[in-house]
Amino acid sequence: MNSSKEKISAVIITYNEIGYIEKCIQSIDFADEIIVVDSFSTDGTYEYLVNLQNVKVIQHPFDNFTLQKSFALKQASNDWVLFLDADEVVPENLKNEIVETLKSSPEHAAYWFYRKFMFQNKSLRFSGWQTDKNYRLFRKSKVKFSEEKLVHETLDVNGSSGILSEKLIHYCYKNFQEYRDKIISYGRLKAKESFFKEKKFNYAYMILKPSWKFIHRYFLRLGILDGKKGIIICYLDALGVLERYRELKRLETKNQLAYYLAIPE
């Protein structure tokens, strides 16, 4: 149990996270409460969680990441929230830094965490992920998730932000198919964002942007130094961009067809 003056609610959203969620839950045993919002997993995730005495699990249908995380955040009893993805783990040194930070009247409303990416249990040192950081610790009363984002959600913070020095461990890649499916899903959600903002499909962008994504990650962000891992990750990240434009084209075509079908003769 957390001995700091400020109590912490650890919050996670899940869908089919067996193989990840166990380590995540084990790493946050210092939290005063652990809340998991599950979007009706089919792989045993919910059954695993519901049998844990220190976890409150709620099932809630998934629409997009922003809405799901906003719902989950509302379930927290404490003002200080540690919001994690199911494939993230808090190592001992980061746990100690979190506890110490909250012991002495924190000066910031929210804290960024840098992340160490793991590729099949081996560190991914480059490939564009070496400077990745996300808000993970914040005051519930001072933040909200931006409604403009459906994926890679953005936290709007009313106050100053700090950065913790220790890194969160992110097990982003278990196998090729799983990561590919995740990237494709993200790409389609990004397409919906663009469609709702009335951004138009462009063939040139569909060709150039995925190519630039790979070149930028593999050469300029040193994915080449990650060897075979770098090639795979940079390729899949570029594939996600390509899928965004494919899906945007599908959405535009579907919308145009619906419009023409609705026109009375």
KAQUIBEL-V684306 format. One record per backbone hydrogen bond with DSSP energy under -0.5 kcal/mol. NH is the residue of the N-H (numbers start at 1). CO is the residue of the C=O. Records with the same first field share a line. If there is no record, write none. Layout:
NH: CO ; CO
This chain:
2: 30
6: 102
7: 5
9: 80
10: 8 ; 33
11: 9 ; 82
12: 35
13: 84
14: 37
20: 17
21: 17
23: 20
24: 20
25: 21
26: 22
27: 23
28: 24 ; 25
29: 26
31: 28
32: 8
33: 8
34: 54
35: 10
36: 56
37: 12
38: 36 ; 58
39: 14
40: 38
48: 44
49: 45
50: 46
51: 47 ; 48
52: 49
53: 51
55: 52
56: 34
57: 55
58: 36
60: 38
63: 64
65: 150
68: 64
69: 65
70: 66
71: 67
72: 68
73: 69
74: 70
75: 71 ; 72
76: 73
80: 7
81: 79 ; 138
82: 9
83: 81 ; 136
84: 11 ; 82
86: 13
88: 85
89: 169
91: 89
95: 91
96: 92
97: 93
98: 94
99: 95
100: 96
101: 97
102: 98
103: 99 ; 100
104: 100
105: 103
109: 160
110: 160
111: 137
112: 162
113: 134
115: 132
116: 168
117: 115 ; 124
118: 170
119: 122
120: 118 ; 173
122: 119
124: 117
125: 123
127: 221
128: 221
129: 126
132: 129
134: 113
136: 111
137: 111
138: 81
139: 109
140: 79 ; 138
142: 139
143: 140
144: 156
146: 154
149: 146
156: 144 ; 154
157: 155
158: 142
159: 157
162: 110
164: 112
168: 114
169: 89
170: 116 ; 168
171: 87 ; 169
172: 170
173: 118
174: 172
179: 175
180: 176
181: 177
182: 178
183: 179
184: 180
185: 181
186: 182
187: 183
188: 184
189: 185
190: 186
191: 187
192: 188
193: 189
194: 190
195: 191
196: 192
197: 193
198: 195
199: 194
206: 202
207: 203
208: 204
209: 205
210: 205
211: 207
212: 208
213: 209
214: 210
215: 211
216: 212
217: 213
218: 214
219: 215
220: 215
221: 216
222: 219
223: 217
224: 218
225: 222
226: 223
227: 224
229: 226
230: 226
231: 227
232: 228
233: 229
234: 230
235: 231
236: 232
237: 233
238: 234
239: 235
240: 236
241: 237
242: 238
243: 239
244: 240
245: 241
246: 242
247: 243
248: 244
249: 245
250: 246
251: 247
252: 248
253: 249
254: 250
255: 251
256: 252
257: 253
258: 254
259: 255
260: 256
261: 257
262: 258
263: 259 ; 260
